[in-house]
Amino acid sequence: MRYTGKSSTYDVIIIGAGPSGIFCAYELKRQKPELRVLMIEKGRSIEQRSCPKRKTKVCVGCKPCSITTGFAGAGAFSDGKLSLSPDVGGTLPDILGYERTTELLKEADEIYLKFGADPKIYGLNEQEAIERIRTKAIRANLKLIECPIRHLGTEEGYKIYTRLQEHLLQSGVEILFRTMVEDLLVENGKAVGVVTDQGETYYAEEIVSGVGREGSEWFAGVCREHQIRTKNGTVDVGVRVEVRDEIMKELNEALYEAKLVYYTPTFDDKVRVFCTNPSGEVAAEYYDNHLAVVNGHAYKSQALKTHNTNFALLVSKNFTEPFKSPIEYGKHIAQLGNMLSDGRILLQRYGDFRRGRRTTQERLVRNNISPTLKDAVPGDLSLVFPHRIMVAIDEMLQALDKVTPGIASDETLLYGVEVKFYSNKILVDEDFRTSLPGLRAVGDGASVTRGLMQASANGIFVARSILEAHR
């Protein structure tokens, strides 16, 4: 393919302005200010990211979606939880070792603190309560993973990333917003640059892909096109659960986010609690082709808090040959939900879920729990999920009820579908180089990390590896 348009040369090009890309650029410029660093992001700058649905409660189909794309990626509008343990949030310890990962997480945390993160840490000073929770978890065959949490909050996280964007720009990082990388430029078997949807060509000695979950499907296509080595990753699909704060009080106060893992008795499938939002809101986020999936967030401000806690229950599935499309599999399940709800999020009471019947507006009205996602559509999740996933969700909720009674109430709300699109696992070496020389892959989009902290730490490490390689 022949490309036309203007071209420029840089030392490093970073594709994507999520946490891994941000922290990579930060460390590159901190250590070597004269480096020419270009960051290319298909979404908007952070001050231009706004979701009309936050006010109108109706999605207007912004392209690209400001919730999932733009500076800071999906993290800008997430609950902003920083998991401070190497045991949570990705596979960095498998690549870098436990101690090195611990050091990098500490460094990333210090940067967040520098830019305004709350110094309070959950899960350190409530040992008596944590012991009670662990005891109940063991009795229910659940594994409690202890992980200190620093909570940014949705609105405070936005401010922190705004300061980081200003810092990068002042440091001389060039950022192209509303610009999509269409392809890599490969010469003599090496990645030497990128081509954008504007027909512009940019060259660099080092290219770092940090596209995040939203960009994982695009990156999977790039890997197929250029024969970059990958393997099937895990598919995480499930529901977002919403209950009254009173039900989750002990877990919320002691841990903020209780990380619980369960292996189901029927199929031995792994199910985990993910992304808990005390006094938070359930939210929809939209991917390409207006695919609606469910998520959640919580604010720091007392004025913005609700009376409900929400969290994800994700069923992890690994597939063997000849299956090669984990991302498409997850999207297919989400599309079934969108089909039944006219492009919105399905909602079902747990009592109806167990009895195999559709939830109606009448049953919702008489609930003690009022849904925080106001445009969710009452329906039947059994028409969306495979039987095996339905069983896993049911068995996990029954187990959780032994730890925090009331979760398995008929009135508990289940929203579907929640999917995490990080399942195209890029094969990388210890410096995160892919099989295509000149290209490194980091963060959630490469299925290396699964959260803000490990993605941020990943970016710091790769920056140092690049600097070391070019001394």
N, C-alpha and C positions, 0 to 999 in steps of 0.2 A: 504494500500500500504506500502511496506517495502522499506526503503531507505538505501543505503550503501554509504560509502565514509567518508572523514574526517569531523569532526564537531568541532565547537568552540562556546564559550558562550560569549555573549555581554550584556550590560545593555539595549541598544536600537538598533534595526535594522530599518533602513529607506529604503524603497523600492522606488527607483527613485531618480535621482539627479537633479530634476527641482527646481525652486525657493522655493517651500514650503519645500522640503527636505533640501535644502541648508541652509535656514534660521533656520530650526529646529535644524540641526546639529550645526550651528554657535552658537545659544543661549545655547544649552546644554553644549557645551565645554566652552563657555564664563563664565557660572555660576559655572560649576563643571568640571574642566579640567581633573580630574581623571576618568571620565566616559568612558566606552568602547563603542564607537559608530561605527557601521558598516553601510555603505551606499552601496547599490547594484544597479548598473545601467547597462542596457543592451547595451547602446551605448558606444561611445569612450570617453576618456578624452578630455578636451576642446582643447588642443594643437594638437590633432590628428583628430579633426573634420574639414573636408574640403569637399566642394562640387565641384567635377570636372566640373559640369555644369556651375558654375560661370565663368569659363574660356572658356570651349568648346561650351557652349550653348546647349549641348546635355546631357540628363540624361543617365548615364551608369548603373543605377540600383544597387547602393551600398547597401549592407545589413550588418547591419541596416543602414537606411538612416541617414546621418549626419545632415540633416536639422531639423529632428524631434526628434532625439534621441541623447543621450550623455549628458555630464555635462552641466547643465543649461537648458536642454530640448529644446523645440522649441524657448524659449526666447533668446538663444545664437545668433541666426541669424535673430531674429525678428527686427522690427523697434525700439524696446526697449522704449516704452512709459510707464511711470509710472503715473497712474491715482491717484491723491492725494485726491480724494473725496470718502467717504464711499458710495456715491450714485451710483458708477460705479465699475463694475468688480467682482460682486459676491454677495453672501448672508450672509456675515459675520455679518452685522448689525442685521439681523433677529435672529442670534444665540447669539451674544455677546452684542448687543446693539450698538447704534450709537456712543456714546461717547467713549466707550472702543475701538471700531473699529478705530475711528479717532486717538486715542492715538497710537495704534499699527501701523497704516499707517505712522504716523510721525516717529516712531522708525525705521521702515523698511527703510523709506526714508533717515534717517540719516546714516544708514549703507551703502546704495548705494552711498551717498555723500562721506563717509569715503573711499570708494574703487574707487573713481574717477568720479562719475556722475557730469554732467554739473550743476552748481548751478542755471542756468536760468530756470524760470518757466513761461510757457505760460498760458494765460487766467486770469491774475491777474491785469494787468495794462492797459487794453484796454477796459475800461468800456463803453465808448461812442460807440465804434464799436460793442461791445457785445450787447448793448441795441438796436442798429439798426438791428442786426441780429435776436435778440429775437422778435422784432416787426414784422419783415417779416415772421419769423417762426410761430408766433401766427396767422397771417393772412392766412397762408397756412395750418393751423391745425396741425402743427408740434410742438413737445415739445423740447425745447433746454435745455439740462441738463448741467449746468455749472460745469466744472471739471478742476481744475488746472492740467497741464500736465508738467512733466519733461521728456525731450526727451534725451534718451541715444544715439541713433543712432546705426545702425547695427554694424559698425566696432568698435565703442567705447564700446557698450554693451559687445561685445566679450572680450575686454580687461578687463572690470570690472569683468566679471565672471571668467576670467583667474586668476585675483588676489584673488577672493574668493576661487577658487579651491586650490590655493597655501596656502592660510590661513588655510583652513580646514585640509589639509594634514600636515602642520606644527603644527597644534593644536592636532594632533594625531587621527583624524578621519580616519578610514580605509575605502578605497573606492575600490570596485571591479568593474572594467569596463568590457565590453563585456561579461557580466554575466546576465543570465535571471533567475528570480525567477519562478520556475515552479508551486509551490504550497505552501500553508501554512501547517505547522505541527500543528495539533490540538489534545490536550490530555485532557481528562476529561472536554470537552466543552470549552476549553480555547486555544487561539493561543499561542504557545510556541516557534515557530521558523519557518524557511523557508527552502525549498529545492531548489537548483539551477539546471540548466541544465547540470552542471558538476557533478551532483550526490553528491554535498557537502551539508551538513546540518549545519545550524547555529541557535543557540538558543538565546532567549532574553526575558527579563521580559516584555518589551514593543516593539511592532511592529507598525510602522507608514507607511501606504501606501500613497505615494505621486507620483503616476505614471504619472500624467499629462494627457492631452487629448489623446496623442498617446497610452497610456496604458489603456484607459478607457474600451475598449472591453475585454482585458485580465482580468481586475478587475471585470467586470460584470460576467465573467465566474467563477471566484473565489467565488463571492458572491452567485451564483447559487449553486455551489458545496458544500459550507459550510452553506447554508441557512442564509446568512447574509441579514438583512432586507434592501430592497431598494424600490424605487417607480419610476414610469416613470417620466423622466425629460422632459425638453423642447428640441425639435429638432430645431436647427438653420441651415438653408440651404438657399443659395442664390448665388449672383454673386459678382465679384470684378469689380468695375467701374473704368475706366481710362479716364481722361480728361486732357486738357492742364492746366498748372498752372494758366494761366490768368483767367480761369473760376472760380477757387477756391481761388483767391488771398485774398479777404476780410476775408473769414473764416480761411484760413491758417495763415494769419498774426495776427489775433486777438486771435485765439483759438488753433492753430496748428491742433488739432483734434476736429472738431465740432461733438458733440454727440447729434444726433437728432433722435427722436422717432416719429413714425406715426402709426395711426390706420386706416387701409384702408377703404374707404367708401363702397366698395362692400361686403367684407366678414368680416370686422372689425378685420383683422389680424394685429398683431404687426410687424412692420418692423423697423429696426434700422440701423443707420450708425455706422460702426465699423472699427477701425484700419485704420485711414487715414494716408497716407504717402505722404506729399508734396515733390515734386521733387524726387519722388521715383521710384521704379521698381516693376512691377508685377512679382511674382515668383511662381514656382510650388513646392510642397512638396509631398513626397511619403510616404505612409503608407504600412503596411504589404500587401503582394501579389501585390506590385507595384501599389497600388491605388494612382492615381495622383489627388490632389486637389489644388486649387489656393490659393495664399496668397500674401502678399506684404511687402515691407520693404523700408527703406530710410536711407541713410548715412548722417553723420555729415559733412564729408569733401566736400567742394565745388567742388572739382575735380571729385567727383563721383555722383554728382547730375544730374538729368535729367530735362526735361522741362514738365514732366507730374506729375499729382497727381492721386493716386489711393486710393480707399476705398472700404470696403465691404458693401453690402446691404444684411442683413440677415433677413429672414422671420422666425419668431418664431411660432412653432406649438406645441400644447399640445394635447395629445391623451388620450382617456379614455379606460377602459376595453372593449374588452379583449386584446388590443394591449400591447405588452410587449417588443418590440424590436426597441427602438428609434435609437440606434446606427446603427443597420443593415439597418434601413430605410434610414438614411442619406447616408450610404455607397452605398446602391442600386442606389440612384439617381446619385452619383458620378460615379459609375461603368457604367451607361448608357452613361454618357459623355465620359468616357474613351473608351467605345466600338466604339463610332462614330469617335473618334479622334486618334485611334490606340495607346491608352495609354498616350495621352497628354491632354492638356487643350483646350477646345473649346473657340472660340472667335467669337463674333457677334457684328456688328454695331447696335446701338439702333434703327436707322431708319429701318433696316431690321427686327429687333426684333418686332417692332410695326406692320410691314406690313406682317409678317408671312412668310418671305422668307429667304433663306440661304444667308449668307454673302460669297462673293467670293473674291479671291485675287485681282481681278481687282478693286473692290470697295474700298478695303483697301488701295491700292496704291494711290488713288486719295484723301484720307483723309488728313485733316490738322493734325490729331493726328496719330502718328506712334506708334504701340504697342511696349512696352518695353519687353514683353515676346516674344522673337523672334521665338520660335518653337511652339507657339500656332497655332491651326488649325482652319481656318475659317469654320463656320458651322451654325447650326440652333438649338438654345437652346429650342425651342418648342418641339423638339423630345426627350428632356431630362426631363424638369420640368413638374409637374402636372399643369393643367390650373390655379388652384387657386394661386400657387406660381408665375406664369407668370403675373397674374393680379396684385398681390401685388407689384411685382418689378416695373411694369409699372406705377401704381398709385403713388408709392413712388417717382419715378423719376420726374413725373409731379409736385408733391408737392415741391420737392427740387428745381425745376426750378424757383419757385416763390421766393426762398431765394437767390439763386445764379444763375441767368439766364445763360443759355447755357448748363446746365447739360443735358437737354432733347433734345440736338442737335442730328440730324441724325448720326453725326460722333462719338458720344460718344461710347466708347468700353466697352463691357460686356464680362467678362471671367467667364466660369463655369467649375466645380462647386466649390463653397466655402461651406464647411461644418465644423462645430465645434463639435468634438466628446467628449462632456462632459455630455452626456444626461442620463447616468445611475446614478440617484441621490441616494447616500448612506444615509440612515437614521442614524444620529449621535446625541449624546446628547450635552450638553453645553461644554463638554471637548473633543468633537470630537471622543468619543468612539463609535464604531459600536456595533451592537447587539451581536457580537462575542467577549467575554472578551479577553483582551490582544491585540486587534487590533484597531488602530485609523485610520481614513481616512481624508486626507487633500487635498486641492488644486483643480485644474481643473478636475483631473481624478475622483474625487468623486462628481463632480458637486456642490462643495461648493463655489469655486471661478471661475472667468472667466478672469483672467489677472494676470500680474506680481505682482502688488502691493498687492492685497488682498491675493494672494497665499503666498507671502513673509511674510505678517503679520500673516497669518494663521499658518505658520511654527513657528514663534516666540511664539505665544500663546500656541501651543501644547507642545513645549519644556518646557515652564514654568509649564504647567499643569502636565506634567510627573514628573518634579522635585518636585513639591508640593506633588504629590501623593506618592512619595517615600522618603519623609523626615524622 
